[in-house]
């Protein structure tokens, strides 16, 4: 089967290594505030919220500092008191997302220090934050976030690493770009996976730790490009009720994100459990204990696995859309920026 015209989304994904260079340069120019903070709060919307979870995961695994990640709307509506004397890291691809801008204003009233992260210079977030990290080549013409997600995730993880003063982790961050280049060189291996999945109409995405962040973002890419229902759960939570979906939804396709780390053995047991229920999960992993899986060439830590694991999912989501006769750049009903709420 021949492939129809090439859309902007795949060109954006292929541009990830270059934007990681921009993100690294911007990160190297940023130094953490000297004052200490009661807590650190990451906020964003959509993919930027998932990037916030990725940054917070690095901080939580490496520190006893109190930290949180919230959707900007939830922070603004329910948890604003936490911003008192806190460091708030607010991210928005466009720099003008309505809830993020309002949440920053709310946090500033609580004497929070605001670090804005965006892909657009001279945007609203830069105007109202105490300081801003701008990733100049992170923006993209397509609506689903691809290289912008990777670049913002990279910066938020880098902020966490710098706050932790972990030089070893800074070196590990620099290893992400060559890993992504390896993945992109294998792009042709992901189209056949999309061809196997194209008949599926319902997906469930599972992951633990950084793998859960990838599951969230991967599910969002599937929803945005395909408009199909899919569920997301922390992997072991699937047994606590949602496993009923295997009985009730014909042809359900589980997708498991399993970076090597503290959860590996438990996830292997989950795969065996799913197999005993006649489910055939598609497993993405860099661990040797899984069979019949998609191998991710990442040699680093579990907490920095988000970008290497998400790029293959982005590629597969792209090909699934194209093979389904859809335009992945401008999915019907979506807008690129939500400025009002």
LOTI-687411 format. One record per residue: y, z, x of N, C-alpha, C in turn. Coordinates in pm, whole numbers, plus 50000, padded with zeros to 5 digits. Atoms other than C-alpha are relative to their C-alpha. Layout:
N
YZXYZXYZX ...
This chain:
341
498815000050085500005000050000501245000050088 498785000649921503354989750148501005010549955 498994989950030506195014450168501284993149955 498735005750045509325005949964501145003250097 498844998049914512835008150105500065014350055 499854986949937513695036650339501275006849949 498864992650054515965063550197500665008750108 499234992049904518575085250365499305013150037 500624987049976516485117050333499144999950126 500875000349883513965106150597500814998350127 499145001449881516755095950834500655013450034 499464986649976518265130550789498975008950068 501074992049939514925146850870499834996150146 500145004749861514635125251182501175004250087 498834995649925518095137351281499985014850034 500074985549977516925173651303500165003950147 499824995749860516605175251686501454999950046 498595000849959520205163851734500825011349938 499224989550064521545188751480499635013750056 500364987449934519585216651649500765001750130 499124999549881521505207751966501385005349963 498684995550047524755212251773499975014749963 500144986150043523505244951625499905009350121 500144991849878522515258151970501345001450072 498684999649934525905249052115500935009749925 499154991150080527705266551827499575014550017 500524986449987525445296851864500375006050135 499694995149866526035299652238501475004050013 498574996949995529775300552175500365012449918 499744988450086529425329651930499505012750067 500404986849951529335365852040500085010149887 500004990150109528435394751810501235009050007 498894990349999531265417951703499595012550078 500324988449916531495448051933499765012649919 500184987950081531735473951656498615000349937 501274998650069528575487651501500204999249850 499925001450146527775482651132498945008749933 500954991850077526095504050869498794991849960 501095008950040524045474450757500444985650019 499745014349986523765436750785499444993349875 500395006550125523605414650475500144984950017 499975014749999522705377550467500074995149855 499915005550136523785357950158500134984850004 499895014550014523515321750044499454996049864 500565005350125522445299649752499014988950032 500965010849980519465276249724499375000750138 500605000449866518225265350067500685009750094 499294990649912520925286550232499575014549975 500584986750024519465317350063498685001350075 501274999449926516085308650212500265001250151 499594998249860517795304750551500385014550025 499624985949989519225339550489498765008850014 501264992649989515695352850436499404998350140 500545002649866514675336650766500735008450105 499234991949907517505353650955499675014849985 500314985950026516775386950789498615003750049 501374997549955513055383950871499985003050150 499924997649855513865381651244500565013950027 499364987049979516105412151219499075011549960 500884989350048513635432751016498815002350093 501174998549913510765425851256500375005750137 499634996049865512805434351564500905012050009 498984989649996515055463251465499795010149889 500004990150107515445495051264501334999949925 498715001250070518905484251151499734996449854 500165003550142519215483150772500564986049977 499535013750027519445446850665499374994949871 500425005650128519085426650346500324985149997 499635013950032519075390550226500014998749848 499855001450145520335382549875500484986049965 499225011150055521195352149669501435004849981 498604995850007524995352749674500355005449862 499694995750136525085356349295499485014149973 500574986750023522785386749291500785010850076 499174990749923524765403449568501315002949926 498684999050063528035396649387499925007849868 500104994050133526805408149045499435014250001 500754987450007524615437949137500095009050123 500184992049877524715449049501501255000650087 498775000949921528345446449609500325013050074 499704987349933528515483549697499375000950139 500645000149869526195476749990500904994050108 499135006849903528985456650154500955009550072 499084990349941530955488250241499745001150151 500074999349853531625485650618498794992750058 501165007649954528755460650651500444987150071 499835013649947528425428150846499334990649901 500545009450097527975400250591499994986050061 500165013649947526625366750711499794990849880 500015008350120527405341150441499884985450039 500205014049961526085305550464500104990749880 499845010450102526905274050267500104986750071 499985013249936526105238350368501374993649985 498735006750027529285225250204501215008450042 498884991249973531415255650282500845003149878 499224997650122532575256849921499135003649878 500884995850109529615269449715500655011449922 499244990750081531135288549423499615014650015 500444986249993529005320049432500215006050139 499834994949863529175322949811501465003750025 498574997349980532975320749813500405012749924 499664988050078533245346749535499385012550062 500684988649939530705369449708500735004650126 499224996349882532755368250029501245007949960 498804992950048535865378649838499655014449956 500464986850044533935407549680499715008950121 500384992349881532575418550020501235004450080 498794996549924536015417650183500735011749936 499384988550068537295441849920499305013150033 500764988149960534605465750045500075002250151 499784998549855535865463150407498854994550083 501055006549922532965441050515500634990350101 499645010549904533235418650822499174987749965 500695012150049532375382750725499844989750111 500275011649914530705356550942499564988649907 500375011650079530655322850765499214990150084 500795010449932528085296150856499984987849909 499895012050083528585260450735499824987550085 500105013049933528095223750817501294991949986 498775007550023531645214150721501215007450055 498764994449945534825220350917501095000249894 498824999050087538025230850742499635001749852 500414997650138536175242350431500455014049957 499524987450057536905272050206499395012050071 500664988749936534355294350379500685003550133 499314997849873536205289750709501345006849978 498684994650033539475298550543499955015049970 500034986150046538305332150404499105009250081 500874991549917535745344450662500785005450119 499364994549880536675366350959499774990750120 500275010649904535015340751182498934990949942 500915009950057532995309351115499264992650110 500785008749912530175291451293499804986849926 500085013250062530465254351212498994991450077 500985009249940527555230351275500454986049963 499285012150041529485197451284499134988449953 500845011450041526565173051250498915004349903 501064994950088524565194251005500014994149861 499915005650135525805177450687499164987449990 500865011650023523725149550532500394993549868 499595007050123524265123050263499105002949880 500954997550109521165132450059500225013849939 499824987150068521195160649802499025010650051 500904989549950517985179049911500335003450145 499674995749864518795199650221498804998150092 501075002049902516735188950522500485004750137 499524995749868518415189350863501045011149987 499044989050020521135211950719499285013349984 500794987850012518485237450621499565004750138 500484996249867517045236550972501135005250087 498904995949913520445239451138500555013649960 499504987050045521645268550923498965010950028 501064990549967518265285950961500055003650149 499954998049855518525281451339501145009650035 498854991549968521995297151348499805014349949 500204986650054521065326451122498945007650080 500994993649914517955333551328500635003650135 499334997549872520115330751640500955011849992 499134988350020522645355551500499165012750006 500884988349999519765379851438499545003250142 500484998249862518425374551792501125005750089 498874995049920521885380151943500355014549963 499774986250041522385411651737498955009450060 501084992249941519035423751872500065000550153 499875001249854520085414152229498654996550064 501325004249952516745396452281500124986750073 499885012249921517145371452565498734991549991 501265007550009513455362152540499944991749873 500015007450126513935351852178500994988450001 499065011349986516955330552269499314988350067 500775010649933514675311052504499024993649903 500965005250097512145307752225500694991049897 499235008650090514815293851992500184986050060 499795012949934515445266352247498724991650001 501265007450004511745256852224499774993249865 500205005950133512145247451857500284985050002 499655014349999513845213951927498874991250054 501105008649953511045199352148498805000149907 501104999350097508515211551890500264990549883 499655009050110510365193051612499874985450043 500145013849950510465161651828498524995850000 501455002950004506655163751861499554997149856 500375001650142506335167351482500484986549949 499455012750047508605137551418499264988150061 500805010649938506565116751663498684997949926 501255000950078503595123951433500274996849853 499625002350141505425113351114498964992049924 500985008550068502805086851036498775007849953 501164992150040500195114451006500245007449867 499704992450121502005130350711499994991349874 500055008650119502165100050482498635000149933 501314999350067498375100250423499805013149923 500094987350073498685136950320500714998549866 499275002550126501305126550064499194991149907 500825009050083498985098949944498885007649931 501074991850061496245124849883500565008949890 499414990550096498655147349691500694993249882 499115006550097500455120849485499475000849856 500564999050136498065124549189500125014149943 499884986150046498665162249170501305001749922 498824998250085501095173748900500535014250001 499564986049991501305211448967499595005550136 500244994449867501575229749300500265015049999 499674985949975501465266149411500125001750151 499704998549857503025274449748499875014750037 500294986349959501845305549932500345001850147 499724997249860502945321950256500305014750018 499734986049967503485355150431501005000550114 498994999149894506445365850646500834987550006 499265012649988508145334850782499344989049919 500715009850081505455314950603500435000249854 499504999150137506785327850271501354992949987 498725007350000510255314550360499744985049994 500365014250002508675280650432499454995949864 500555002950132506765282450104501124998549897 498875000950092510005288949914500764987050017 499235012249975511865260350080499174987649972 500875011350029508875236950058499864997549852 500095001450146508495243849687501284994349943 498725005350048512205237149636500094985050028 499965014349969511885203449813499104992249904 500905006650095508915194549589500664999349862 499354999950131510855204949278501144989849996 498825008749999514005186349379499614985250002 500315014249983512365153749484499044994849894 501025004650095509485152549231500285004349856 499764994950135510775172748935498745005549935 501264994850053507305187948900499985015250006 500094985449996506455224148818499215004750121 500804993549896505365245649107500415014550011 499814985649989505045282549177500035003950147 499984994749864505715303249491499685014849994 500334985849993504195336749583499815004250145 500534994749874503825358849889498484998949992 501375004950010500305347949975499025009849936 500994990650052498325379549903500315004549858 499654997050139500225384849576499294990549903 500645009950088498385354349442498805006149928 501174993750062495335376149376500395009349885 499594989650095497375400349164500534993849870 499625006150128497455379948845500164984950006 499795014549999498665344948944498754991850025 501245007449976495125335549050499454994249870 500415005450130494595329648676500424985449984 499565014050007496465296848728498864990450036 501125008649960493305283048892499114996949880 500805002150121491565287448558500774991949897 499235005450112494405276248334500694986750026 499275012449969495975246648519499054990450070 500935009749943493735216748577500674992550116 499495007749887494205200548918501105006950078 498994992649924496435228249059499734998650149 500155001549856497065222449430500665011750074 499394989549917497525253649646500414994650137 499525003449865499575249249965500275013350070 499894987249929499285277450220500684997850135 499295000449873501735282550507499545012050081 500674989249926499955302850776500324999850148 499724999049858501805307051105499215011450064 500794989849928499795326451363500825012750017 499284987349989500735363251353499255011149930 500624988150058500105396251179499194997149874 500665002750129498955379650855498804990650011 500985011049986496495354251000498645003549941 501364996550046493225372650932499975001549848 499964998150146494265382350578500104986549929 499865013250062495255346350504498704992150009 501315006549989491895333850632499075004949889 500834994750110490185357150385500444994349866 499505006050124492425343550110499494985849984 500525013850006491415307850197498545000049959 501414999250037487755317750175499855003649852 500024996050141488445334149838500324988149911 499635011750079490175302949707498874989749998 501115009649992487295281249829498865004249907 501074995150087484845303449639500324997649852 499575002950137486885295749325500214984949979 499935014750007486595258149386501434994650014 498665004949967490235255649496499974994750143 499995006249867490995234149800501425000750056 498634998749953494165247649963500304990850119 499525007549884496155225550198500685010250092 499544989449911496735248550497500794994050116 499195003449884499555244250750499965011850095 500194988749909498875265151059500084995750146 500135002049855499085268651436498935009350056 501094991149960496115292551442498694992350005 501285007049985492665281651554498925004549905 501104994750083490755301451291499844992549867 500115007750124491395276851006499384986350029 500595013349989489385244950950500654990849897 499485009950095490425212850773501455003049961 498624995950024494095221250811500974990350068 498955007649933497395205550916500485008550117 499654992549879498045216551275501484998450032 498595000149964501615226051360500115003650148 499984997749853502385223451737501055010350042 499054989449966504295256351755499305010950080 500614990149912503495280052042500745013349999 499164988049997506175306051969499565010549899 500314988550084506335337451760500004996349851 500055001950145505665340551388501395000249939 498704998750065509235350951309500914988050020 499195012049977510685318751454499264987249962 500835011650037508115295551295500564991949885 499535006450124510225285450993500294985250020 499585014049984511755253251127498814991050037 501155008549969508585239451294499064997749882 500915001550113506625245650974500644992749882 499375006050118509225233150727500184984950015 499745014449981509825198650882498844991449946 501095007950061506305185450795500025000249848 499944999250146506765198050438501104990949946 498915009050038510095179650416499524985450001 500495013949987508415147550536499054996749885 500975002350108505585151150284500704999149865 499245000650125508035158250000500704986549987 499335013150001509935126750096499014989149959 500965010650029506835104750094499405001449860 500484998150138505575120349770500974993849900 498995005550091508845110649601499984984750003 499965014649986508845075249738498744993849940 501255005150055505175069949651499955001249847 499934998250146505995082349299501084991349936 498975008950051508755056249265501325006949971 498784992250023511555082149280500974998550117 498975000249896514825083049474500195014350051 499904986249953514625114249693501425003950042 498634996949956518285111549800500845006249889 499174995650112519795116749456499135002649877 500864997050115517285133349221500845002049874 499274999350126518345130848860500275014549960 499644986850050520185161248728500515009750106 499534991249893521135175549069501374995850051 498735002849933524545178249232499915005850140 500084995549860525185183149602500645013650020 499294987549984527625211849567500255006249862 499704992650123527825238149292501255008450029 498754993149968531475248449311500425010049891 499624991050109531705265948972498755006449942 501164993150059529435291148803500455007749877 
